[in-house]
Amino acid sequence: MRKRDKLKIMRDILKVIKENHMHIKMTPLLRKSNLSSKRFADYRAELLQKELIEEREERKTGKQIFLTSKGMEFLEKYKAIINFVNEFEL
Amino acid sequence: MAVIEQVLFPNTFGMELIYSFVIIVCSLLVYFSTKKMYDLSKYQGIKYFRMSFLFFAIAYFFKSFISFLFLILEVHEILEFSTLFLGVLTLFFFMYASTMAIFYLLYSVVWKDLKEKRFTIPLIHILVLVISALSIAIREVKILLGLQIFIFLFIAIYNHFHIKKLKGSKKPGHLHMIYLILFVFWMLNLADLLISGFNPILEILISMVSIGLFLVILYKVVKNVGSS
């Protein structure tokens, strides 16, 4: 299986959250992301740092990961970003 | 009257101003139109690409400012110019900006293949600053030309092996060729400024081709950014 590149992995994680009504718990996200725990932790930290996701403690459901508006924008512009990166071989 | 003639007539400061203005605008448009893309992805390749064009804008600004000072101070040669304080300052910033522009453009393509360390970029900045200062201090601007030729050769060799690697897997794009031509014409631009006695027709040709290349890159950027 071809190795996913970084941007694609970010997109895949955000897409999972979006398809789960914009929020999801950590464990199901880890499972659906097809990443090892270590790599998932790295990506989670990076997505948080880039403000593409946020974590909130909900009273009824506990800690959940939410897709931010910036994360939503990333998903919308993903194809353009990839096309640009490929066009200029960046 | 001589100043007015210099501003208005072809192959003079007036033309240099128009030419630099077009390239500065193209470069800044590339830089600002890719801001959103970078803000969203924080993708390093996009960052280096943007930095390259920011430095190109700065370099061309100083290039035209140097031409302006040549006119105002009635200086005819770079060595004479580098004896003046203002000359030293503007030359220093021009050399630094121009070398960093080429470095970043190269780096935007090769960074994935290199093991980047945390201090790589700051060290490169320091190295270029030192070389720029040194070449002015010892009045040997050919050091800078040598450095940029070295970068150009690196790109040419990398380009050759990159295309060889791609053969059979996917068709290599035209981008490497555009970048190579851009570097060649940048070198000619530099030589035009730093070495006196350039053929006026060659100067016009360099200007026209350089503008064309920047417009091609701008078009490719806008085409991709506009599709988002």
Boltz contact constraints between the chains, C-beta under 6 A:
constraints:
  - contact:
      token1: [A, 50]
      token2: [B, 42]
      max_distance: 6.0
  - contact:
      token1: [A, 74]
      token2: [B, 40]
      max_distance: 6.0
  - contact:
      token1: [A, 77]
      token2: [B, 40]
      max_distance: 6.0
  - contact:
      token1: [A, 77]
      token2: [B, 228]
      max_distance: 6.0
  - contact:
      token1: [A, 80]
      token2: [B, 227]
      max_distance: 6.0
  - contact:
      token1: [A, 80]
      token2: [B, 228]
      max_distance: 6.0
  - contact:
      token1: [A, 81]
      token2: [B, 37]
      max_distance: 6.0
  - contact:
      token1: [A, 81]
      token2: [B, 41]
      max_distance: 6.0
  - contact:
      token1: [A, 83]
      token2: [B, 224]
      max_distance: 6.0
  - contact:
      token1: [A, 84]
      token2: [B, 224]
      max_distance: 6.0
  - contact:
      token1: [A, 87]
      token2: [B, 224]
      max_distance: 6.0
  - contact:
      token1: [A, 89]
      token2: [B, 109]
      max_distance: 6.0
  - contact:
      token1: [A, 89]
      token2: [B, 175]
      max_distance: 6.0
  - contact:
      token1: [A, 90]
      token2: [B, 45]
      max_distance: 6.0
  - contact:
      token1: [A, 90]
      token2: [B, 46]
      max_distance: 6.0
  - contact:
      token1: [A, 90]
      token2: [B, 49]
      max_distance: 6.0
  - contact:
      token1: [A, 90]
      token2: [B, 108]
      max_distance: 6.0
